Amino acid sequence: MRKVFVRVFFLFYLGTWATTARSDIVISRVDRRIDLTSHFVRVLSTLKVENAGRNVVSEILLAIPNMQAKNLANLKAFYNEGKGKGSAINLPVSEVYPEGMPHELTFHTLSLTEGLEKGKSLSVNVLTIFTHSLQPFPEEISQADAQLVVYQDSAYYLSPYVVKSQSLNVLLPGGRVESYTKHPSGKLVDSEIKYGPYEKLPPFSYSAIVIHFENNNPFVVAQELVREIEISHWGSIQVTEHYNLAHKGATNKGGFSRLDYQSRSYMGGRSSLRQLIARLPPRAHSIYYRDDIGNISTSHLWGDSRKTQLEIEPRFPIFGGWRTSFTIGYGLPLQDFLFISEGNRFLNITFGCPMDEVVIDNLIVKVVLPEGSKEVSVLVPFHTKQWHETKYSHLDLIGRPVIVLKKTNVVPEHNTYFQVHYKFNNLSLHREPLLLISGFFFLFVACIAYMHADLSISKFSASYIAKLQWDEVQATVQRIQNVIKRCLSAHEKLETSLQDLSRTGDFQSCKATRKLADGLFKELSKELKPLLCFLQSSPQAAQILPKLDAGKESGK
């Protein structure tokens, strides 16, 4: 009842303004077509405008109710040059706030490139795209139910001008139609509802219609999409897209049956999201698709010289009210998107999402330029919020400039090209290789210096002197051990000679061996005496001196 009261009040309020509307322009005919086959609402209105006044007309006002204007994603106006279809020429569109007009309406003005003279007419096409305009009803369904939605609009074209004749066609996606507002001239033919023609309607005429129909398209909404486009002058552009998706259709109630989902298609969730198709630029390479868990292998990729198509499937089907998040990344050849003109470089790449069936509530596009880029400017064919950031990566000194573009309520029609202009000195291109080479050079120099430098403590410290004395004691002990080993070797030879004497009776040979052994013992004794004197005088050898005396006695 509240919605009906608001609608009646709205109609009454517009009726009070009908007599004060502008009368210099008359719309002789309006043909309106509303496409409801997806979860976008696309309205194409063909207006035949006549100048019934005395002065040249340079602007045409368009009126949209505020309840619809809040969901307006795109508004485009154009006309065909010459007879027949010809080439389409876009008209500038801007939002205005004219005086004396109802505040319940949002107004846009179309600027005519050539003024419309008295008695002349012009055919203008106006395309409006709305999001979040189809409301699920009921709001909760089970897995086997079809998704029903409600759409509200006016059977009359809402305009501040007199409309002589008009008609309306509403295209539905097929399936059943629960109900629709009956008009004397309204009828349902196959999957299309036709209203009109209506003749001689005053300004601000409004007649509400409500259509309740079946629409099993998944209402895929990216609550946030962050696209990072990083430029490398070494030959590639890296694009990374972070998606946070939600299904905004009728909420799924009850349990989920994997068996019904896979084996019985009529009970498997007709409105669920099963797959997404991303149309990437040609020659895209190094493509990956992953979520928080890791890489997702349920994807297919194919392409040719004109496009690259990536078909991806989430880890689980997305029903109404469910959410998922994932990341897509790929590389692009630099020469296909970066160009040089008059000393300036400019990037020419698409702005929006590569998936046609996704509505984006918040789109953030970050363009990361090489370090050293200057005089950066952006050219976008529609309004966006812009600001600058700085990103630090490997071997960066001052950081890389980042251009951030943000736009809300984004539809596939926003996936057009935009340009980023900047200046870059080619000498800056060699900064990172020089830093890398210099780093390795200084590393090797440091290693060489370390190997040849004396890093010990001061040579005059007590600990350093004690260490030298201990090293000298160890060397002396080693020499003493060598002397003892030579003595033991001489004893073994002498003992062997005595054994040979008892066996052979060769007295001369034994005598000669004894003579040699005595001479060696005298030499070793002379050599051992200063070594023992040193150890006896050294305080570092106090603990090991008794062991050496025992070894000397055993040598004797």
C-alpha positions in Angstrom: 0.0 0.0 0.0 2.9 2.3 0.7 4.4 1.8 -2.8 1.0 2.4 -4.4 0.5 5.7 -2.4 4.0 6.9 -3.4 3.2 6.1 -7.1 -0.2 7.9 -7.0 1.4 10.9 -5.3 4.1 10.9 -7.9 1.6 10.9 -10.7 -0.4 13.7 -9.2 2.7 15.7 -8.6 3.8 15.4 -12.2 0.4 16.4 -13.4 0.7 19.7 -11.6 3.8 20.4 -13.6 2.4 19.5 -17.0 1.1 23.0 -17.7 4.4 24.7 -17.0 6.6 22.4 -19.2 8.5 23.9 -22.1 6.5 24.1 -25.3 9.1 25.1 -27.9 9.9 21.4 -28.6 7.4 18.7 -29.6 8.2 15.0 -29.8 6.2 13.8 -32.7 6.9 10.1 -32.1 8.6 7.8 -29.6 9.4 4.2 -30.1 10.7 2.6 -26.9 12.1 -0.9 -26.5 13.0 -2.3 -23.0 15.2 -5.4 -23.0 14.8 -7.6 -19.9 16.5 -10.7 -21.2 19.4 -10.4 -18.8 19.8 -8.9 -15.4 20.6 -5.5 -17.0 17.7 -3.3 -18.1 18.5 -1.7 -21.5 16.1 0.9 -22.8 16.4 2.1 -26.4 14.2 5.1 -27.2 14.0 6.6 -30.7 12.7 10.1 -30.5 11.6 12.2 -33.5 12.0 15.8 -32.2 10.4 18.8 -33.9 11.1 22.5 -33.2 7.7 24.2 -32.8 9.1 27.4 -31.5 10.6 30.5 -33.2 14.2 30.2 -32.0 16.9 27.7 -32.9 17.0 24.8 -30.3 20.4 23.6 -29.2 19.5 21.3 -26.3 17.0 18.6 -25.5 16.0 17.6 -22.0 15.6 14.0 -20.8 13.7 13.2 -17.6 14.3 10.1 -15.5 12.5 9.4 -12.2 14.9 9.5 -9.2 13.9 6.0 -8.2 15.3 4.8 -11.6 18.1 7.4 -11.8 19.9 6.0 -8.8 20.4 2.8 -10.8 21.4 4.5 -14.0 24.7 3.0 -15.2 25.0 4.5 -18.7 23.2 7.0 -20.9 24.2 7.5 -24.5 22.5 9.6 -27.2 23.3 9.5 -30.9 21.8 10.0 -34.3 22.5 8.6 -37.7 24.0 10.9 -40.3 22.4 10.9 -43.6 19.5 8.8 -44.8 19.1 5.2 -43.7 21.3 3.8 -41.0 24.5 5.7 -41.9 27.2 6.4 -39.4 26.2 7.1 -35.8 27.2 10.4 -34.3 27.3 10.7 -30.5 25.8 13.7 -28.7 27.2 15.2 -25.6 25.1 14.3 -22.5 25.4 16.0 -19.1 23.3 16.2 -16.0 21.5 19.5 -15.4 19.2 21.1 -12.8 16.8 23.2 -14.6 14.7 25.7 -12.7 11.0 25.2 -12.4 11.1 21.5 -12.8 10.0 18.8 -10.3 12.6 17.6 -7.9 11.4 14.0 -8.1 13.0 13.8 -11.6 16.7 13.8 -12.7 17.3 15.7 -15.9 20.0 15.3 -18.5 20.5 17.5 -21.5 21.5 16.5 -25.0 23.6 19.1 -26.8 23.0 19.2 -30.5 26.0 19.7 -32.7 24.0 21.8 -35.1 21.0 23.8 -33.8 17.5 22.6 -34.7 15.8 25.4 -36.7 12.2 26.3 -36.7 10.0 23.7 -38.3 12.8 21.2 -38.6 12.9 17.7 -37.1 15.6 15.3 -35.9 15.6 11.6 -35.0 17.6 10.9 -31.9 18.3 7.5 -30.3 18.7 7.4 -26.5 20.2 4.3 -24.8 19.9 4.0 -21.1 21.2 1.1 -19.0 20.0 0.4 -15.5 21.3 -2.1 -12.9 19.7 -3.6 -9.8 16.3 -2.7 -11.3 14.9 -6.3 -11.4 13.8 -7.4 -7.9 13.5 -11.1 -7.1 9.9 -12.0 -6.1 9.8 -14.2 -4.1 13.1 -13.3 -2.5 13.8 -16.9 -1.5 13.5 -20.0 -3.6 14.7 -23.6 -3.4 17.2 -25.2 -5.6 14.6 -26.7 -8.0 12.5 -23.4 -8.3 12.6 -21.0 -11.1 13.6 -17.4 -10.4 10.8 -14.9 -10.7 11.5 -11.1 -10.8 9.5 -7.9 -10.8 10.1 -4.9 -13.1 8.4 -1.5 -12.7 8.3 1.3 -15.3 5.9 3.6 -17.1 3.9 2.7 -20.2 4.2 6.3 -21.2 7.4 8.0 -22.1 8.2 10.4 -19.4 9.2 13.7 -21.0 8.9 17.5 -20.3 7.6 17.9 -23.8 4.3 17.0 -25.6 4.4 13.6 -27.2 2.1 13.1 -30.1 2.5 9.4 -30.6 4.4 6.6 -28.8 4.7 2.9 -28.4 6.5 0.5 -26.0 7.8 -3.0 -26.5 9.1 -5.0 -23.5 11.3 -8.0 -24.5 11.3 -10.8 -21.9 13.8 -13.7 -21.7 11.2 -16.4 -22.2 9.5 -18.7 -19.8 6.3 -18.0 -18.0 4.9 -14.6 -17.3 3.1 -14.5 -13.9 1.4 -11.2 -14.5 1.7 -7.8 -16.1 -0.2 -4.5 -16.0 -3.2 -4.6 -18.4 -3.8 -1.6 -20.6 -6.5 -1.3 -23.3 -3.8 -1.4 -25.9 -1.4 -3.8 -24.1 -0.9 -7.4 -25.2 1.5 -10.3 -24.7 2.9 -11.9 -27.9 5.3 -14.8 -27.4 8.0 -13.3 -25.1 7.2 -9.6 -25.8 4.7 -7.3 -24.3 3.4 -4.5 -26.5 1.9 -1.2 -25.2 0.4 1.5 -27.4 0.2 3.3 -29.6 -0.7 6.3 -27.4 -1.7 9.6 -29.0 -1.3 13.2 -27.9 0.0 12.8 -24.4 0.8 16.0 -22.3 4.2 16.6 -20.7 5.2 14.4 -17.7 2.6 11.8 -18.6 3.2 8.7 -16.5 1.3 5.3 -16.3 2.9 2.7 -14.0 3.3 -0.8 -15.2 4.5 -3.9 -13.2 5.7 -7.1 -14.9 6.2 -10.3 -12.9 8.1 -12.8 -15.0 10.6 -15.7 -15.0 14.3 -14.7 -15.4 16.8 -17.5 -14.6 19.9 -15.5 -15.5 22.4 -15.4 -12.6 22.5 -11.9 -11.1 26.3 -11.8 -10.9 27.5 -8.6 -9.2 31.1 -7.8 -8.5 30.9 -5.9 -5.3 34.5 -4.9 -5.8 36.9 -5.4 -8.7 40.5 -4.2 -8.6 42.4 -4.2 -11.9 46.1 -3.5 -11.7 47.8 -2.8 -15.0 51.6 -2.7 -14.6 53.8 -1.5 -17.4 57.3 -2.8 -18.0 59.3 -1.2 -20.8 61.2 -4.5 -21.1 58.4 -5.8 -23.3 55.2 -6.8 -21.4 52.2 -5.5 -19.5 51.0 -7.5 -16.5 47.3 -7.4 -15.7 45.9 -8.7 -12.4 42.2 -8.7 -11.6 40.8 -9.4 -8.1 37.1 -10.3 -8.0 34.7 -10.3 -5.1 31.5 -11.7 -6.6 28.0 -12.2 -5.2 24.8 -13.6 -6.6 22.2 -10.9 -6.1 19.2 -13.0 -7.3 16.7 -14.9 -5.3 18.3 -16.3 -2.1 18.6 -20.1 -2.1 16.8 -21.7 0.8 17.0 -25.3 2.1 19.9 -27.6 1.5 22.0 -28.0 -1.6 22.0 -31.4 -3.4 25.1 -32.0 -5.5 23.3 -35.1 -7.1 20.4 -33.0 -8.4 22.7 -30.3 -9.5 24.8 -32.6 -11.7 22.3 -35.2 -12.9 19.0 -33.4 -13.1 19.3 -30.1 -14.8 15.7 -29.1 -14.3 16.3 -29.4 -10.5 19.9 -28.3 -10.4 19.5 -24.6 -9.8 18.6 -23.0 -13.1 19.5 -19.5 -11.9 22.9 -20.5 -10.3 26.2 -19.3 -11.7 28.0 -22.2 -13.3 30.7 -20.5 -15.3 32.0 -17.2 -16.5 33.6 -16.3 -19.8 36.4 -13.7 -19.9 37.2 -12.2 -23.3 40.8 -11.2 -23.1 42.8 -9.2 -25.6 44.5 -11.2 -28.4 48.0 -12.6 -27.7 47.4 -12.7 -24.0 49.8 -15.1 -22.3 50.9 -16.5 -18.9 47.2 -16.7 -17.9 46.3 -18.0 -14.4 43.1 -18.3 -12.3 43.3 -18.9 -8.6 41.5 -18.2 -5.3 42.5 -18.1 -1.6 43.1 -21.8 -1.6 45.3 -21.9 -4.7 45.2 -22.5 -8.4 41.9 -23.6 -10.0 42.3 -26.1 -12.8 38.6 -26.1 -14.0 39.2 -23.6 -16.8 39.5 -23.7 -20.6 41.4 -21.3 -22.8 41.3 -20.9 -26.5 41.9 -18.0 -28.9 43.0 -16.7 -32.3 44.5 -13.6 -33.8 41.4 -11.5 -32.8 40.6 -12.6 -29.3 41.6 -14.9 -26.3 38.7 -16.5 -24.5 39.0 -17.9 -21.0 36.1 -20.0 -19.6 36.3 -20.4 -15.9 34.3 -22.3 -13.3 34.2 -21.5 -9.6 35.0 -24.2 -7.1 31.3 -24.5 -6.3 28.1 -23.3 -8.0 27.0 -19.8 -6.9 23.4 -19.6 -5.8 21.4 -16.6 -4.8 23.0 -15.0 -1.7 26.3 -16.9 -2.1 29.7 -15.2 -2.6 33.1 -16.1 -4.0 36.4 -14.4 -4.7 39.2 -15.2 -7.1 42.0 -13.6 -9.1 42.8 -13.7 -12.8 46.2 -12.6 -14.2 47.7 -12.5 -17.6 50.4 -10.8 -19.6 50.1 -8.7 -22.8 52.7 -7.7 -25.4 53.8 -4.2 -24.8 53.9 -3.2 -28.4 50.1 -3.8 -28.8 49.1 -1.3 -26.2 51.9 1.2 -25.7 52.7 3.8 -28.3 55.1 6.7 -28.8 54.0 10.0 -30.3 56.0 13.3 -30.4 58.2 12.1 -27.5 55.3 11.1 -25.3 54.2 7.6 -24.5 50.6 6.7 -24.1 48.9 3.5 -23.0 45.7 2.5 -24.9 43.8 -0.3 -23.1 40.3 -1.3 -22.0 38.8 0.1 -18.8 36.1 -2.3 -17.6 35.6 -6.0 -16.9 36.2 -8.6 -19.6 33.1 -10.5 -18.6 29.9 -9.3 -20.2 27.5 -10.8 -17.7 28.9 -9.0 -14.6 27.7 -5.8 -12.9 30.4 -4.0 -11.0 29.4 -2.0 -8.0 32.9 -0.6 -7.4 35.6 -0.8 -10.0 39.2 0.4 -9.2 41.7 0.5 -12.0 45.3 1.0 -11.1 47.9 1.8 -13.8 51.4 1.3 -12.5 53.9 3.2 -14.6 57.7 2.6 -14.8 59.8 4.4 -12.2 60.9 7.8 -13.6 57.7 8.5 -15.5 56.7 12.2 -15.5 53.9 14.5 -16.6 51.2 11.9 -16.3 47.6 12.6 -17.6 44.6 10.4 -18.1 41.9 10.5 -20.8 38.7 8.5 -19.9 35.5 8.7 -22.0 33.3 9.0 -18.9 33.5 10.5 -15.4 35.7 8.7 -12.9 37.3 9.6 -9.6 41.1 9.9 -9.9 44.1 10.1 -7.6 47.8 9.2 -7.5 49.7 6.7 -5.4 53.2 5.3 -5.3 54.2 1.7 -5.4 57.6 0.2 -4.5 58.9 -2.9 -6.2 62.2 -4.6 -6.8 65.2 -2.3 -7.2 63.0 0.8 -6.9 64.5 4.0 -5.4 61.8 6.6 -5.6 58.9 4.3 -6.3 56.6 3.9 -9.3 53.8 6.4 -10.0 50.3 4.8 -9.9 47.2 6.3 -11.5 44.0 5.1 -9.7 40.6 5.4 -11.4 37.4 4.5 -9.5 33.9 4.2 -10.9 30.7 2.8 -9.5 27.8 1.0 -11.2 29.9 -0.3 -14.2 28.3 -2.3 -17.0 29.8 -4.0 -20.1 29.3 -0.8 -22.2 32.0 0.8 -20.0 34.6 -1.7 -21.3 36.0 0.9 -23.7 39.5 2.1 -24.3 41.1 4.8 -22.2 44.5 6.4 -22.5 47.3 7.2 -20.1 49.9 9.7 -21.3 53.3 10.2 -19.7 56.9 11.1 -20.5 59.8 8.7 -19.9 63.6 9.2 -20.3 65.2 6.1 -21.9 68.2 6.5 -19.6 66.0 5.5 -16.7 65.4 2.2 -18.4 69.0 1.2 -17.6 68.8 2.2 -13.9 67.7 -1.2 -12.6 70.4 -3.2 -14.6 73.1 -0.8 -13.4 71.9 -1.2 -9.8 71.9 -5.0 -10.2 75.4 -5.0 -11.7 76.7 -2.6 -9.1 75.2 -4.7 -6.3 76.9 -7.9 -7.5 80.2 -6.0 -8.0 80.2 -4.6 -4.5 79.3 -8.0 -3.2 82.3 -9.6 -4.8 84.6 -6.8 -3.7 83.3 -7.3 -0.1 83.9 -11.0 -0.3 87.5 -10.5 -1.5 88.2 -7.9 1.2 86.8 -10.2 3.8 89.0 -13.1 2.7 92.1 -10.9 2.9 91.4 -8.8 5.9 92.6 -9.5 9.4 89.5 -9.3 11.5 91.1 -10.4 14.8 91.0 -8.3 17.9 93.9 -5.9 18.6 97.4 -7.5 18.6 98.2 -5.8 21.9 95.3 -7.2 23.9 96.0 -9.9 26.5 93.6 -12.4 24.9 95.4 -12.1 21.5 98.9 -12.5 23.2 97.6 -15.6 25.1 96.3 -17.1 21.9 99.7 -16.6 20.2 101.5 -18.2 23.2 99.2 -21.2 23.2 99.7 -21.6 19.4 103.5 -21.6 20.1 103.1 -24.2 22.9 101.0 -26.4 20.6 103.7 -26.2 17.9 106.4 -27.1 20.4 104.4 -30.1 21.7 104.1 -31.2 18.1 107.9 -31.1 17.6 108.4 -33.0 20.9 106.0 -35.7 19.7 108.0 -36.0 16.5 111.2 -36.4 18.4 109.7 -39.1 20.6 108.4 -40.9 17.5 111.9 -40.9 16.1 113.3 -42.3 19.3 110.7 -45.1 19.4 111.6 -45.9 15.8 115.3 -46.1 16.6 114.5 -48.4 19.6 112.5 -50.7 17.3 115.4 -51.0 14.8 117.8 -51.7 17.7 115.5 -54.4 19.1 115.2 -56.0 15.6 119.0 -56.0 15.3 119.4 -57.9 18.7 116.9 -60.5 17.6 118.8 -61.0 14.3 122.0 -61.4 16.4 120.5 -64.2 18.5 119.4 -65.9 15.4 122.3 -65.4 12.9 125.2 -64.5 15.2 126.1 -61.4 13.0 127.8 -59.4 15.7 129.2 -56.7 13.4 125.8 -55.8 12.0 124.3 -55.5 15.5 127.3 -53.3 16.6 126.8 -51.0 13.7 123.1 -50.6 14.4 123.9 -49.8 18.0 126.4 -47.2 17.0 123.8 -45.5 14.7 121.2 -45.6 17.4 123.5 -44.0 20.0 124.3 -41.2 17.6 120.6 -40.5 16.8 119.8 -40.5 20.5 122.4 -37.9 21.2 121.1 -35.7 18.4 117.5 -36.1 19.5 118.5 -35.3 23.1 120.2 -32.1 22.0 117.1 -31.2 19.9 114.7 -32.0 22.8 116.5 -30.1 25.5 115.6 -26.5 24.3 112.0 -27.5 23.6 111.6 -28.8 27.1 113.2 -25.6 28.5 110.7 -23.5 26.6 107.8 -25.5 27.9 109.1 -25.3 31.5 109.4 -21.5 31.1 105.9 -21.0 29.5 102.9 -20.6 31.8 100.6 -21.9 29.1 102.3 -25.4 29.3 101.9 -25.9 33.1 99.1 -28.5 32.6 100.7 -30.6 29.9 104.3 -30.6 31.2 103.9 -33.6 33.5 102.6 -35.7 30.6 105.6 -34.7 28.4 108.0 -35.7 31.2 106.3 -39.1 31.3 106.6 -39.4 27.6 110.3 -38.5 27.8 111.0 -41.1 30.4 109.3 -43.7 28.3 111.4 -42.6 25.3 114.5 -43.2 27.3 
